[in-house]
Amino acid sequence: MKRSRRLPRHHLSEGGKTPPKLSDLFPSEPRGAAGQAIRTDPRQREGAGKMTSSENIDKTAVLGILRLGFGCAPAAFTEAGVELGLFDAMTEEPVHANELATAVKADPDALKRLLRALAFTGVVERVGPDLYAHTPLSRQLRTDVPGDNGYLIRWGMTRVMNEIMRYTAETVRKGSTLFEEVFGKPFYDYLSQDDIEAGNIFNRAMIGNSGRVSSDIVGKLDLAHAQTLVEIGGGRGRLIKEILEENPHLRGVLLDLEYVLDDVLTELRPGGALAPRARLVPGDARKSVDVKGDVYILKNVLHMWDDQTVVDTLRNVAEAAGPNAPIYVIDVVLETGGETDDASSYMDMLMLLIMDAKERSIGEWTSLFDQAGLDIVSQTRLSDGHLTMLEGRAR
């Protein structure tokens, strides 16, 4: 079996030596006599267009290039605001930068500079000299707003995400993820074993990102005659919590990896308000599903896996469910032709980078369901316009 080419540990450390170049990972690149990689200026390649003259420079395009070149800055500045508690410190009325600096215990001059940068990117609004107000975006980053939105910003700024994005071009050339070659093990194993903090941030980000449509899902499920609902890969259990609260006759089972269940919501833990009707089952649906229920739900789970893993998981669920239990898959469904919104396009590329997964069209979903012995009997677009609820039935 081919061994993965794991990088030296200093490659993943915050400090220390300079990380290896792509050419260290992929020595097939042309090299000079001294061993240095030979890289060709794209403008010198055959067929490349000529550089435009200075009088024809598109200033809008140049500004766009500058923004792309420093594209990590808006996320880093926003993450700083989240970490400082800046958005919680802002009130419904405009607040002076000095007052905010006192509230978040920051250097006044440095915070003014951060606020100016955040205003430029549209995160906050500058309404007067050193006077700042909330925007719809900054309000969503408050900790008292459902969704844990700050964790999505934090996840994008983790070392693991920034590191794997450095290999985008090589991933596109290869057509599959380089995650295991870079980090030494698959994505989920790495987060659960080597970078627990990043794993926890990832779980909170994914749960919060999908939590915005939980009430919509609860309203669309017909559970009047169901006795037991099984949610697979439900993380901290936000969705199943809301389902149980709205359906007092129902029992719920949350199946997820053991380290994920360690961070489950208090209401679902032993002694919690919903504990008498909730059961936490550690397990991996990719290998087996050993719990029986009348309804099964997989929300924002399958897009994280490659096609064969999706088929294996759905087949495991179908075997547990039998012919009468509906299986609801709540995930992105790309529009016909692969066109979709910006968020889905970004997520689709990130899925390739980290685990050979992807966002899928209804045709692709239908094929995967079919291979697992399931038929899609209905599809419902959710209120966020981003997710679709597919109802599958075992044949």
Secondary structure, 3 states (H helix, E strand, C coil): CCCCCCCCHHHHCCCCCCCCCHHHHCCCCCECCCCCECCCCHHHCCCCCCCCCHHHCCHHHHHHHHHHHCCHHHHHHHHHHHHHCHHHHCCCCCEEHHHHHHHHCCCHHHHHHHHHHHHHCCCCEEEECCEEECCHHHHHCCCCCCCCHHHHHHHHCCHHHHHHHCCHHHHHHHCCCCHHHHHCCCHHHHHHHCCHHHHHHHHHHHHHHHHCCHHHHHHHCCCCCCCEEEEECCCCCHHHHHHHHHCCCCEEEEEECHHHHCCCCHHHCCCCCCHHHEEEEECCCCCCCCCCCCEEEEECCHHHCCHHHHHHHHHHHHHHHCCCCCEEEEECEECCCCCCCHHHHHHHHHHHHHHCCCCEEHHHHHHHHHHCCEEEEEEEECCCCCCEEEEEEEC
